[in-house]
């Protein structure tokens, strides 16, 4: 029994840790958290149970990874990175399939892990909200007063984690005895307060949905014809509906206590987003890009370049657009409409065939709820680009679509194969972390770099393959353009437009094109610069420093 308990808690902590990982550094702040989540996924495969997936799920994952590789843009690494992420989801799904076959004490590690992550994040978020997180550095960040996001650095990601933790709390309440239930009441109130502190409109939709759907499930299980057919017992439907009222109470109370300068969810709902930064304009631009290349798309990782290079007949989204903030639209703009229809359509068919509205198993209902939270978020942003949500998404897939209970003989090798893949993943993560730490030195002040990289830093980083574009970006932005290097800088700037089409890159392209006598190209790029970044364009013409990029 102690060994079983240790195994369950180890799995729970491996699920929780990616959401709590505090460190972000280097040119791509998401990298360290992504690598931490991938490491936890690999360790889960080694420590936890692993089993085969349903053939249709395995085929769907393989199809998605293959299409990303075939539809990649000019760079190789973005496509490989995305395919690797699909592979990590597949490994996590193998663990989920193993949990589906495991006793309740082990399957419960999924719920406990997310509840731990949610509660710790809720405490961190409330401390951040009231400006009391400074003393916890470097274990968390300290945003400005009235902002709460834990260690996820985005309010919508924080809200989705809190929503999934609330679902886990409801599952634990429904499947455990009085002692656990008593402790879950204050935990639930803390989670609802944190959801209100996030001021996320996505989080508001999730809280309302969780309240209404769980109330319906509680009502359904209390019907005479349903009694005894389910293995769980939720709180009263009226108590579950009261979650909405408690949320709005905290949405009023928290900013009131914080001060008049703090904006709550009511203010965000009333004011909305500016036209230049709103999702309506963003999606309108993405639809225009899809219309230009509907069949094969622009290529994986090419949305930011496509947005910069296109003049729109209507309003323009005035930020660098590297994701469509809607998963089906993103697949359509980068891979083409046929790929988006096949990938999303097949997944929708799998969900419809599973008939979640008829589900009575408590663990599967929890997985459906968490999957729904991630999918809802994916219609408004891109949580699946982040490691912690990749891990949970995979666990949900495996729990909901494991292989048949009597697997074919070939499937019995799945645990061995998945553990071998997990060891390989750990090796890849180790090498990637080493290389990322190495190339990140150029983004630090000289005195903060590792001693071996304080001099001739750029020259020492040229051998990187995984992060070659980050090194090239640093070279371009740090090197003044002159007649001697104009050809080199021009070629480099053209490449970097596909990596980060931002003002610093565009200016280097215009300067190098001018020195090379390519005036028509320089004028064309200046016109795009003016259209995409009008404020920076005016500052550049006036010889003033560019505005700092947004966090």
N, C-alpha and C positions, 0 to 999 in steps of 0.2 A: 504493500500500500504506500509507504513513503516513496518508493521508487516511481510509482505511478503518479503520485502527487507532484513530485519533482519534475517529471516529464511534462505534465499538463501546465505547470506554472512556467516552465522554460518556454513552451510554445506560446503561452499568453504574452510573456515579456518580449519575445521575438516579434510578435504582431504589434505590440505597443511601441517598441523602440523607434521605428522609422518615423512615427508621428511626433516623437519627442526629441529627435536628433537636433542639437542646437547650432551646429557649426555650419557656416556658409562663408566661402572665401573664393577668390580667384575670379576669372572673367565670366564664368557661368555659375551663378550662386546656387543653382539647383543641383550641381554635380555631386557634392559631398552627400547630400541627403539621398539622392538617387542611388549612389553606391552603397550607402548604409542600408537602404531598403533592399537592394539586390542581395547584399550579404545576409540579411535576415531571412530573405526568401530561401537562399541556398541552405542556411543552417536549419530552417524549418523542415526542409526535405530530408536532411540528415537525421535530425532529432525526432521529428514527428512521423506520423504515418504517411505513406504514399501509395496511391492506387491508380489504376487506369481510368482514363476519361471515356465518356461516351464517344463512339466513333464520329458522330456528327459534330461534336464540340471540337475534338482534335482536328478534324478536317477544316472546320471553320477557322481555327487559329492558324493552321498551316497555310490556308488560302490567303488570309490577311497578311501574314509575314511575306509570302511570296510576291504578292501584288505590290507591297511597299518596295521590295527589292527591285522588281521589274520597272516600277514607276518612279525610280529615284531621279533627282535632279542632277546637276553637274557634279556635285560632291558625293563621294562614296560613303563617308562616315555617317551622315544623317540617316540614310536608308538602313545601314547596318545597325545603327543605334536603335532605330525604331523596330527593326526585326528582332534585335536582342531583347527589347522590352516585351515584345509579344512572347518570346521564349520564356522570359521570367514569369509572365502571366500564366503560361502553360505549366511551369514548374509549381507555381503556387496552386494552380488548379489541381495538380496531382495530389498535393497535400489536402486540399479541400475534399477531393474524392476519398482520400484516406480517412478524413474526419467523418465523412458521411457513413463510413462502415464501422466507425469506432464507437465504443461505449460513450454514454452521455458525459462522463467525467472528463474524457479527453476532448470530445467535440465542444464542450463548454469552454475550452481554452480560447476559442474564437471570440465568444461574447465577453469573457473576462478581459482579454487583451485589449479590445476596443473600449471597454468601460474604463480600464486603467488609463489608457491614452486620453480618453475624453475628460476624465476627472482631473488629471494632472494638467492638461491643457486648459481646462476651465479655470483652475486656480491661477495659472500663469496669465490667462487672458484677462481675468478680473483685476489682477495686480497691474497689468499693463494699462488697462482702462483708466485706472485711478492714478497712474504715474508712479507706481511703487515697485517697479520691476528692476530698477537700476542696480540694486544690491545683489541681484541674482546673476548678473553678468559673470562669465560668458555662457551661463546655462540657458539664458534666454535673452531676447532683445528688449529694448525699451522704446517703443514708438511714442508718438506724441499723445498727449492726454485725450482720452475718448476713443482710442483705437485698441482693439483686442484681436489677436490672431495666434496666440501661443507661439510655437516654434514653426508654424507653417507659413508665416509671412504673407498670407493673403486671407482676408476676412471670409471669403466664400469657402476656401478650403477649411478654415477653422470651423465655420458653421456646419459644413458637411460632416466633419469629424464629430462634432457635438451631436448632430442628428443621428449618426450611426451609433454613437455611445448611448443615446437615449433609447434606440431600438434594442441594443444589447441589454440595457437595464430592464426594459419591459420583458425581454425574454427570460432574464435571470429571475425576475419577480414571479413570472408565470411557472417556472420549473423548479423553484426551490422553496424551502420551508420558511417558517415564521422569522427565524433569526436573520436570514439574508433579506427577506422582504422588509423588515423594520429598518435595516441599514440602507436600503435602496431609496427610501423616501427622501432623506436629505440629499442623497446623491442626485436624484432626479431633479430636485429643486435647484441644485447647483448647476446642473446641465442646462436647465431652462434659462436661468439667469445668464449663463455664458452665451447662449444662443441670442438672447436679446442684446448683450454687450457687443456682439459681432456686428450689429446693424446691417447684416447681410439680407438683402431681399430674397436671395436664393434660400437662405436659412429660414426666413419667415415662411416661405412656401413649404419647405420641408417639415417644419414644426406643425403647421396646420395639417399637412397631409398625414403625418405620423399620428396626430391626435385623432383625426376623423377615422382613418383606417383601423387603428387599434381599437377605437370605440366600437366600430362595426364588428371586429373580430370578437371582442368581449361580449357584445350582444349576441352574436351568432353562437358562441359556445354555450351560452346560457339557455338556448332554445331547447325544449323537451326532446325534439328529434335529434339534436346534436349531442346531448348529454352523454358522456362516456365515450364519445368518438374521437376526442382529442386528448393529448397528454399535457395540457397546460391550462392555466387559470389566470387570466388577466384581471386587473382591478376593474371596478365598476365602470361601465361605459360613461357614466356622468363624470366620474373622476378623470377619465381619460380626455373627455371633451374640455374639462377645466384646464388642461394644459395650455390651451389657447389663451384663456383669461389670465393665467399666471404669466405667460410670456408677455402679454401687453402691459401687465402690471409692472414687470421689471423694465420693459421698454420705456415706461414713463419714469420709474423711480431712479434707475441708474444715471441717466444724464442729469436729472434734477439734483442728485447728490454730487455729481462731478462739477457742475458749474454751468453758467450760461453759454460758455464758448463751445461746449460739447454738443455735437449734433446726434440725435437719436434716430431710430428707424422711421419715426413719423416725419422728420425733416427730409430724410432721403426719399421716402415715398412721395412727399409733396413736391419736392424740387426735381426729382429725376436726375438725368444726366444731360450735360450740354450736348447740343446737336453734333458738334465736331467729335465728341467722344462717346456718343451713344451707340447702343447695339443696333438700332434701326439703320443708322447710316453705315455702320460696319457691315451688316449683313447685305445691305443694298449694294455696297461695293463688291463684296464677295460674289454675289449673284452676277454682277457685271463681268467679273473675271471668269466665272464658270461659263458664261455665254460665249466668251472668246475662245476657250479651249474645252469644250464639253466632253470630248471622248477620252482623251488621255490625260487631261489636266495639265498643270504647269510643271509637275514634277515634285517629288517629295522634298520638303524643305524650301520650296521656292515661292511661297506666298508673300513673304516680305518683299522680295524683288519684284514680283508681279504687281504688287500694290504700288510700289514706288514708280515703276515704269509705265503705269497706265494713267491716262487722263480720263476723268469721269465727266459725264454730261451733267450730273447733279452734285450734291454735297459730297465732300470727301472726308473720310475718317482721318483725323489729323495726328495719328501716332504711327509708329512702325507697327505694321500688322503682320505678326508671325504666326497667328493662329486665328481661325475663323470664329472662335468662341461658340462653336456649335459643331459637334462631331460629324454628323452627316454632311454638313456644308464643307467642313475641312477636307473630308475624304473626297468630296466631289471636286473641289477646286484644285487639289494637288494630285489626285489619282484619276480623276474623271468621273463623270456621272455613272457609267456602267459599274465601275468598281464600288462606288458608294451604294448603289442600289443592291448589288450582290452581297456586299458585306453587311449592310444594315438590314436588308431584306431577309437574309438567311438567319441572322440573329433574332429578328422579330418573329420569324416562323418558329424557331426553337422555343421562344418564350410562349408563343400562343399554343404550341403543341403541349407544353408542360402544364398549362391551365393553372396558373398560380391562384386564381380566384377560388379554386376548389381545394387548395392546400389546407391540411389540418396538422401536419407534423410541425412541431414547435421550432426545431432547428432550421428546417427549410424555410419556414415563414420569416425567421430572423434573416436568413440569407437573401430572401426576396426583398425584404425591406432595405437592407444595405445596398443591394444591387440597384434598387429603384433610386436611392439617394444619389448614388454615383452617376446613374444615367440621367437623372434630372439635372444635376450639376453639369454634365457633359453637353447638355443642350444650350448652356449659357456660357460655359468656359471650357477648360481643358484639364480636368483633374487627372486623366489617365496619362498625362505627360510627366507625372510626379510619382516617384517610387512607392510611397506609402499607399496610394490609391491603386496602383498596379497590383500590389500584394493583396489587398482586400478584394479587389475585383476578381483576381484569380481564385482566391479561396471561395468566393461566392459561386463562381462558375463550376468549380469542382464539387461543391456541396450539392448543387442543383442538377448537375449532369454527370454523375459518376457512371462508370461502366456497369453493365449488368452484374447482378450478384454472383453469377457463376461465370467468371471470365473465361475467355478462350485460353488454351495453354500458352500461346505466345504472349498474352498479356501478363502472365505471372512474372515475367522479367521486368515489368515496369518499375517496381521499387528499386531494383539494382541499377537499371538504366537511369532513372531519375536521380539517384544518389551520385552516379558518375557524372551526370550533367551538372549537379550541384557543386561538386568538387571543381569541375572545369570553370563554372561561373565564379567561384571564389578566386581562382587563379586569374581570371580575366579582371575581376574587380581589383585585385591586388596590383596588377600591372597598370590598370587604368588610374588608380589612385596615385601610384608612384609618378606616373607621367604627368598627371594633372597637377600635382604638387610642384613638379619640376617646372612646367611651363608657366605656372602662376607666379613665379618669381619676377617675371618682367612686369607684372602688374602691381608690384610692391615698390615702395621707396627703397633706394639702394641699401640703406642701413638695416632694413627689415628683411632683406633677402638672406637665403642660406649663404654661408661664406663662399662656397664653391661657385656661386652664380652672381657674385657682386660685380664682377668685371666681365666685359664681353658677353653679357647675358644673352643677347639675341643670337649671337653666333653659336652658343652652346645649346640653344633650343631648336636648332634647325632639323634635328633628326626625329622630331615628334611626328607621328603619323595620325594618331587619334585626334590630336589637338593642333594640327598644322594650321588650320584656319585662324585659331586664336593667336598663334604666333605670327602669322602673316598680318593679322589685324594690328597687332602691337607694332610690328615693323612699319606698316604704312602710317599709322598715326604718330609715331615717334620720329619719323625721318622727314626732314624738310625736303621739299621738292626743288631741284635745280636742273640745269641743262644736262649735267652729267648723268643724273639718275632718272630723268624724265620718262624714258621708255620703260624702265623697270617699275617705277611708281604707277605709270599708266596701266600697265598690265596687271599689277597687283590691285589697283583700285577697281578695275573691272571685275576681278574675281571677288573682291570684298563686297561689291554691291549685292552679290548672292548670299553673303554671310550676314551683313548688317548694313543695309542701305541708309545710313544715318548721315547727318551733315558733314561730319569730319571726313568721311570717305568721299562724299560727293565733291567737297572742296578740293581734295587732293586729285580727284579725277579731272576736274575743270582746270586746275593749275597745270597738271602734266600735259593735258591735251593742248592747252594754249602754248606751252613751251615747245611742243612738237609741231606746232603750226596747224593743228586740227581745229580751226576756229568754229566750223559748223558743228562739230561734236561738242565743243565747249558750250556754245550757245544752246544746243539742245539739252544738255545736262543742266544748264542754268535754268532753263524753262521748267524742267522737272523739279529741280530744287525749289524754285519759287512756288510751284503748285503743291508740293508735298510738305514743305516746312517753311511757310511764309514768314514767320517771325525770325527764324534763324537766317533766312535769306536776306532780310532787311539788315540784320545785325552784321552779317558778313559784308554786305555792300558798304556799310558804314565803317568797316574796320574794327568793329567791337567784338569782344569775346562771345562765343556761342553760349546759349543757355545751357545749364546743366541738364542732362537727360533725367527724366522722372525715375523714381525708384521702382 
